[in-house]
Amino acid sequence: MKIGLDFRAVTAAPQSGVARQTLALHECVRQRADTQALAFTAAPADHPHRGKAVCPVFASPVEGLHRPSERWRFERHFLPEAITVHGIDVYVATVNMGLPIGLTSRQRERTRWVLHLHDVFQLTQRNRHGSFWREKAYRFIDRLSIGHAVRLADAIWVPSDHTAQSVLDLFPQAASRIRVLPNAVPCEAWRCMQHEVFAPPRYWLVVGVRELRKNVPWFAAAWAQARRRWPDLIPELVLIGHPDDVPGAPEGVRFVHGIQDAQLASWYRQAERLWHPSVAEGFGLPVVEAAACGTPVASARGSALDEVTPPGAPRFDPHDTDALVALMHDLAQHRRGPADAPERLQAWARRFDLAAHAQRVDALLQELS
């Protein structure tokens, strides 16, 4: 069996959650018996991925792969013929959309099509696009692209029951094709990765700040309030992300960006606690990654976080500032409870390890064969 995977997320943003899941899926497919994995991507003329993936002749800028014009060139003018030439049996679009456009009937029937849909927030949440009209344009284009992929897909893989229901609400006609494939977290790798970081003696950590749904400005304001009330008790706050994405962040917040996974693992491991205040998550990867590192977590109630938060971990309403400040005071005083034992957290996180992910991927691919 030849399986093609959309590798554009790995090319454009190798440290992103979607890229990590694409790499995990590629590894699971590569290790299957009698299976060949082929990556498909667009890239600059001198990009190293041109030596390991199927690429169009035309060059594409890494920072522009998300643009509608680049997506159209790749999905309409390259993918249909490339997939046919390479005899792909199953093709997986890994970035919420991206299945080929303009297939002939024969091309459509020759290959089984999979849409890996991580969430539908491009359609349901406000996103950062620089201007009102740009946001409107992207919302319209994304609705067309995701709608096309949903119609073409023989299977739609989603990371959580919450995302499955969200897809069903928007596309009820897809009900029979939706399958849950929880995200992969290579627990041993996260546990063992080491890289020196210059961290404060005590700090709380938030990973991922760009999207508005991450709710970071609200959380940082609550932290600042708690810090003013109990300056000797509340730890410092470290945000993994760029300061431009949290304008008006309170004084004292530390931003860390442009780091590799080994550095992120060290930030996880040395943190007193990971906080995840998001109001909407398709999965909640940092929660499981922190647990894999043995770090306690506290997460907002709702969305997919109800499925991926370790048992016994503190939860909070992502809109109730007073309750969050009180919880911060309590957790700063009592840093770890029985549910926060590193061994317990790591044992729980193993349900998302690569071995479990590979078994589920294999079962889903067998459905398509």
FIVEXFI-350940 format. One record per atom (N, C-alpha, C): x, y, z. Coordinates in pm, whole numbers, plus 50000, padded with zeros to 5 digits. Layout:
REM FIVEXFI-350940
XYZ ...
//
This chain:
REM FIVEXFI-350940
500844988050000 500005000050000 500885012550000 500555021949913 501255034849911 500355045449975 500895052050077 500135062150149 500835075650135 500125085450085 500665098950073 500185107550188 501065116150237 500715125150346 501095139450309 500195148650338 500465162850318 501475167350424 502645171350379 503755174850469 503955189950480 503015197850430 503225212350427 503365218450566 502665212950664 502785218350800 504195216350854 504815205150820 506185202450866 507165211950797 506905214950671 507765224250598 507635238450652 506395242750674 506135256750709 506345259750856 505965250450945 506015253251089 506355240451163 507615236151157 507985222951209 507775221151359 507675232051436 507465230851580 505985231351618 505105232851523 503685234051554 503085220651592 501935221151659 501255208951697 500825200651578 500345207251472 499935199951352 501135193051288 502285199751286 503485193551231 503895181351313 503815182351444 504155170751528 503245158951498 501965161651479 501045150651450 501295144851312 501665153251217 502005148351083 503235139251089 504235143351164 505445135051178 505135121851248 504285122351351 503915110051421 503155100651327 502235106151249 501485098051154 502405092151048 503325100150999 504295095250899 505105083650955 505535084751080 506325074051142 505495061351158 504235062751200 503365051051215 503135044151081 502915051950977 502695046250844 503965039650792 505095046350815 506385041250765 506715027550825 506285025050948 506625012651015 505625001350987 504555004250915 503594993650883 504194984050781 503824971550794 504274961550698 503644964150561 504414961650458 503914962750320 503304976550290 503894986750347 503375000350330 504515009850299 504295018550203 505265028950169 504645042550198 505365050850273 504895064350306 505585074450216 504815082950150 505355093550065 504845107050115 505765116150140 505395129650182 505225138450059 504215147050063 503955156849956 503995170750018 504775179649959 504845193250012 505255203049903 505075215749933 505615226649851 506725233249931 507725238549862 508895243849933 509705253049843 510575261149901 511525268949820 512445259649741 513085265149641 513925257049552 515065250149625 515585256249731 516735250649802 516365244249935 515105241549957 514675236050086 515045221250096 515505216550213 515895202350227 514765192450203 513515196650221 512415187350198 512285183150052 512905190749962 512865186749821 513655173849797 514515170349890 515265157949877 514585145849937 513485148050012 512835136750079 511325136050055 510765145649981 509325145949958 509025148049811 507805145149772 507335147949637 506915162649633 507555170549547 507345184949543 507045189649400 506275200249385 506085206049252 507355212549201 507455214149071 508625220749013 508715235149058 507565241649068 507585255849108 507955257149256 508665267949287 509085270649425 507995278549497 507895276049628 506925283149712 507615288149837 507295300149883 507915305350005 507365298250129 508245294550220 507825287650342 506775295750417 507005308850428 506105317150506 504785319850434 504645315050310 503425317650235 502615305350200 502955293850256 502255281550218 500785281650258 500425289950357 499035290650400 498175299650312 498805307450226 498065317150146 497165310150044 495985315450020 495065308949925 495675306449788 496465315849738 497055313949605 498015302249602 498815300349709 499735289049716 498985276049737 497945276449818 497135264449838 496505259949706 495995269549629 495365266349501 496375260249404 497545266049395 498575260649305 498905246249341 499035243449469 499435230149515 498295220149498 497105223949542 495995214449547 495295212649412 495345222849326 494675221849195 495645218149083 496815224249083 497705222848968 498835212748989 498965207549111 500045197849136 499525184549188 498715184649293 498345172249361 497635162049272 496615165649196 495895155149122 496815146449036 497685152848959 498575145248872 499655137948952 500205144549055 501285138349134 500795125849205 499595126249261 499045114649330 498825103249232 498365106449111 498155096249008 499485090048964 500475098548937 501775093748889 502415084348990 502295087249117 502935079149221 502055067549269 500895065849211 500055054449243 499635053849388 499235065049444 498885065649586 497555058649611 497545049449708 496325042249743 495475050049844 496145056349941 495455064450042 496215077550055 495495088650047 496125101750065 495495108650185 496355113550276 495895119950400 496215134850396 495185143150397 495365157650411 495445160550561 496545166550604 496855167350747 496615181050809 496145190850731 496085204550783 494665210250779 493675202050819 492275206150827 491595207750692 492355207750587 491855208950450 492965203950360 492905206650230 494055203650145 493925191450058 492745185250050 492575174549952 492555180549811 492975172849711 493125178449576 491815183549518 491955193349431 490825199749364 490875196249216 489705193749157 489645191449013 489985177348971 489725167549055 489995153649020 489025148748913 489525140148825 488625133148734 487925122048811 486875116548753 486165105548819 487105093848845 487965090948749 488895079748765 489885082448878 490405094748885 491345098248993 490655097349129 489415101849135 488685101649261 488475087349311 488205078349220 487915064549258 489175056249281 490285060249220 491535052549231 492135053049371 491935064149441 492575066549571 491515068249679 491825063649801 490965066449916 491485079249981 490545087850021 490895101250068 490575102750216 491555107950290 491395110050435 491625124750467 490735130350544 490895143950596 491205143050745 492405147650783 492785148250925 492385162150975 491265162851043 490665175651083 490895177651232 491835186151266 492245187951405 491215195851486 490535205051421 489475212851484 488745220451373 487685227451410 486945235451311 486935250151352 487935254351426 487965268051478 488155278451368 488675274251252 488745283651140 487355288151096 486345280051132 484965283151095 484145288451211 484565285751334 483715289051449 484305299251544 485605302151533 486255311451625 486875323051549 487045334151618 487775345251558 489265341851555 489905345451445 491335342851430 492055355751394 493365355951418 494155367951389 494495368451240 493965378551172 494255380151029 494645394350993 494805403151088 495315416451059 494265426951030 493135422950972 492085432550942 490745425450935 489675433050948 488325427550943 488065420650810 488425427350699 488135421750568 489005409650536 490225409850585 491095398150566 490525386050641 490035388550762 489425377850840 488205372250768 487365381150713 486185376750640 486565368450517 487585373050446 488015365850325 488515351950359 489365350950463 489885337850501 488765328750551 487805334350625 486695326050673 485925320250554 485685328350453 484965323650334 485755312950260 487045315550239 487895305950166 488045292950245 488245294150377 488405282150458 487125273750460 485975280450461 484725272950458 484605265050327 484985271150216 484965264050088 485955252350089 487165254850139 488215244550136 487885232850227 487445235850350 487095225050442 485865217750392 484885225250341 483675218850287 484005209350172 484895213550083 485305204849972 485975192250025 486875193850122 487595182250176 486645172650247 485685178050320 484705169450389 483885161550287 483495167850179 482695160750077 483495149850009 484775152449981 485595142649909 486065131149998 486265133750125 486925124050214 486115111250231 486825099950221 486235087150256 486225085150407 487155091850476 487225091250622 487695104750673 487165108750788 487545121250853 488065117750992 489335119851013 489965116551140 490035129051227 489525127951349 489515139251442 490145134751573 490715144151653 491495140051770 490695137851898 489405141051898 488645140152023 487155138751993 486415134152093 484955133452079 484365147452063 484975157152132 484495170952120 484595175851975 485725173351911 485895177551772 484965169651681 484765156951711 483825148951631 482435155151632 481985159351750 480665165551760 480625179051689 481715186551698 481775199551630 481695197851479 482385187751426 482315184951282 480905180551244 480325172251328 478965167351301 477955178851300 478135188451391 477225199951395 477275208051265 478475209351209 478645217251086 478355209350960 478685196250964 478575187850844 477855174850880 476565175350909 475855163250953 475905151950851 476085155350724 476145144950620 477405136350631 478365140650713 479635133250726 479615123350842 478495121650908 478435113951033 479065100151022 478795092850915 479265079050904 480755077950875 481395089250842 482805088950803 483745094450910 483205098951021 484025105051126 484595094151217 485895094751241 486575085451330 487495093351424 487585089051549 488445095851646 489835089451646 490835097751623 492245093851631 492925103451728 493035099851857 493665109051953 495075112751910 495475124751944 496815129351909 497885120451972 499035120151908 500165112251956 501115121052037 501575115552149 502595122152231 503665111752261 504855112752200 505925103052226 506485104952366 505905097852461 506175100452603 507635098752640 508265088252591 509665085952627 510545097252576 510255101952456 511055112952401 510895125552484 509665128852522 509455140752604 510115139252741 510085127152794 510665124952927 512185126152924 512795122452813 514265121652807 514925133852744 514195141852666 514825153252600 515365163152702 516595167652680 517245176952773 517905188152694 517745200252742 518445211752685 518455222652791 519605228452814 519705238652918 518865250852883 518055255152978 517285267552963 517515275953088 517445288853072 517675297953183 516325301653243 515845292853329 514505294053385 514565300253524 513485307053564 513405312153702 513375300453801 513685302953927 513645292154027 512245286054041 511215294654035 509825289954040 509055297153929 508285289553853 507455296053751 506295287053710 505235293553668 504135286953602 504295288853451 503745279353374 503985279053230 502665278753154 502605286353045 501515285452948 502155283452810 501695273452736 502255270252604 501195272952498 501515281952404 500595285352297 499795297752330 500085308752261 499445321452297 498805328552179 499015324052057 498665332151940 497155333651922 496425322551918 495005323451887 494235329752003 493205337351968 492395343952070 491735333952164 491385322152111 490735312052193 491625306752305 492925309052295 493835304552401 493615312252531 492965324152523 492505331152643 493655336052730 494795338452669 495995341852747 495945355852808 495455366252740 495385379252806 494575379052935 493455372052934 492635370753056 493415363553166 494075352653130 494825345153230 495975353353287 496705360353200 497835368353245 497385379553337 496225385453308 495695396053395 495335390453533 494765378353536 494455372053664 495725368853742 496735364053671 498025361453736 498605374253795 498545385253721 499075398053771 498335402453896 497025400353897 496225403754015 496665395454135 496835382454114 497285373754223 498685377454269 499525380854175 500915384454207 500985397254290 500095406754260 500075419154340 499605416354483 498675407254498 498135404254631 499085395854714 499785386654650 500685377554723 502035377154651 502785387854651 504005388754569 505075378654607 505105374154730 506135364554773 505695350054755 504445348154712 503895334654703 503685330154558 503155338954476 502795335254338 504055334454252 504275323154183 505485321754099 505455331253979 506595332353914 506665339853789 505855332553681 505525339753575 504755334153464 505585334453336 505725322853273 506455321553146 505455317353038 505415324952931 504545321852817 505405317452699 505115305652645 505815300952525 505065306652405 505645317152348 505025324052237 505645337752220 505195344952120 505785357952088 505025369052160 505735379052214 505045389852284 504085397752196 504315397952065 503385405051976 501985399051978 501885386352019 500595379652021 499805382252149 500435388652246 499735392152371 499995406952399 499435415852318 499675430052341 499125434452476 499875443052543 499435447652674 499615437552785 500515427852765 500755417852870 501245424752997 500845419753114 501255426053240 502765426253257 503235435853331 504665436653360 505115424253436 506265419153400 506815407553468 506595394453397 505685394153299 505485381953221 506705379653132 507185367453128 508355364153045 507905356252924 508345360452805 508025353552681 509245345752632 508985333752582 510025325352522 509495320452388 510245322652281 509765318352149 510945313952063 510605307151953 511635302351862 512475291051918 511875282452000 512645271852065 512385258252000 513295248952024 513185235251975 512485226652080 512095214452039 511365205652130 512155202352256 513475200552243 514275197252361 514245208652462 514245220952413 514135232352504 512745232952567 511715230552485 510355230552539 510195219952646 510775208152624 510705197552725 511315202052857 512415209252850 513045214252973 512175224853041 511535233452962 510615243153021 509435236053087 508905225653023 507855217653086 508345211753218 509485205153211 509955197153324 510255205653448 510775217653426 511165226053539 510025234753592 508915235053520 507785243353563 507135237553688 506665246353773 505895241853889 504545236353846 503995242353739 502715237653687 502495243553548 501855235653460 501365240853333 499915245053352 499595257053306 498215261853303 497745262053158 496495257853137 495945257953001 494565264353007 494485277652983 493235285053004 492325286052883 492545278252781 491835279752654 490325277952671 489575285852594 488115284252594 487665274152489 488555270152399 488185260652294 489435253152249 489395239952258 490505231552214 489955219652137 490645216352028 490315204151956 490915191852021 491995193952095 492625183152172 493235188752301 494285196752291 494965202052409 496315195652430 497135195852325 498425188852324 499345192652440 499495205552477 500405208852587 500055201952719 498775199352742 498375192652866 499005178752875 498925171252765 499475157652765 500995158052762 501575167452688 503035168552684 503595171752823 502945180752895 503395183953031 503295171653121 502175164553112 502015152453193 503075142153159 503415140853031 504465131552990 505805135153052 506005148053080 507225152653147 507125151953299 505965147453350 505775146453495 505405159553562 504955169253483 504625182553536 503125183653562 502725188453681 501295190253710 500655200253614 499355198753594 498625207753505 497375212853576 496895224153529 495595229553567 494975234753438 493765230353407 493195233953277 491775239153292 491375246953193 490015252253188 489015240953166 487805243153214 486735233653187 486195235853046 485735224852986 485075225952857 485925221252741 485295220252624 485885215752498 486615202452517 487635199952437 488345187152444 489195185852569 489395196852642 490185195952766 489525186752867 488215184852857 487535175352946 487975161052919 488525158452800 488935144952762 490415142352786 491235152952791 492685150852796 493345156252922 492565160853018 493145165453144 493305153553239 494465151753301 494665140353391 493665140253505 493235128453549 492295127553660 492835134453785 491975141953851 492375148753974 493055162053955 493355165853830 494005178753806 493025190053833 493505201353884 492615212753908 492005217953778 490735221753784 490025227453670 489465241053709 489195249453611 488665262653641 487795267753527 486895276653560 486035283253462 486885293653387 486985292753254 487865301953180 487315316153166 486285319453245 485735333053244 485645339053385 485865331153488 485675335553627 487015339653687 487295352653684 488595357553730 488785355253879 487775358453960 487925357154105 488215342754145 487525333354082 487755319254115 489155314954072 489635319953959 490975316353914 492035321954009 491865334454051 492835340454145 492875332354274 491715328154322 491675319954444 492365306554423 492165300554305 492825287854275 494335289754267 494775300654208 496215303554201 496815304454341 496115311154431 496605312354569 496725298654633 495695290354613 495695277054674 496825268354618 497005268454485 498025259954425 499435265054450 499585278054470 500905283354506 501295279154646 500305277554734 500575273054871 500815258054876 499985250554807 500055235854808 500455231354668 501745230354644 502245229354508 501895216154439 501865205354510 501545192354450 500625184454542 499585178854483 498745169554554 499025155354509 498285145554563 498515131554523 498365129254373 497435136554310 497225134754166 498365140454082 499255148254146 500335154954073 501655147454078 501665135354132 502905127654137 503425125153996 504715127853970 505235126253833 504985112553774 505195102053853 505005088453801 503555086153759 502635091553837 501215089853805 500845097353677 501355109453663 501085117253542 501665110553418 502895105553429 503535099253315 502835086253277 502375078753376 501655066453347 500345069453274 499665080053318 498415083953251 498675088353107 499745095953084 500035101352951 500355090352850 500765078752897 501165068152803 500015063052717 498795066052753 497675061952667 497705069152532 498485080152525 498625087652400 499975085152333 500725075252381 502055072552328 501985067552184 503145067152119 503195063351978 502675049251952 502905040152046 502455026352025 500935025752015 500255032652106 498795032952102 498305040051976 498995050751938 498635058251818 498785049351694 499875041851687 500125033251572 499035022551559 498595016951671 497535006951667 496245012751610 495925024951653 494695031351605 494815034951457 495975040051416 496195043251275 496045030751190 496615019751236 496545007251161 495085002851144 494305003851252 492894999951244 492125008851146 492415021751147 491715030951057 492105028550912 493375025350888 493805022550751 493215009450700 493074999750790 492464987050749 491014989150705 490334998650767 488965001850724 488915006550579 490005012750535 490035018650401 490555009150294 491124997950336 491744988850239 490714979750173 
//
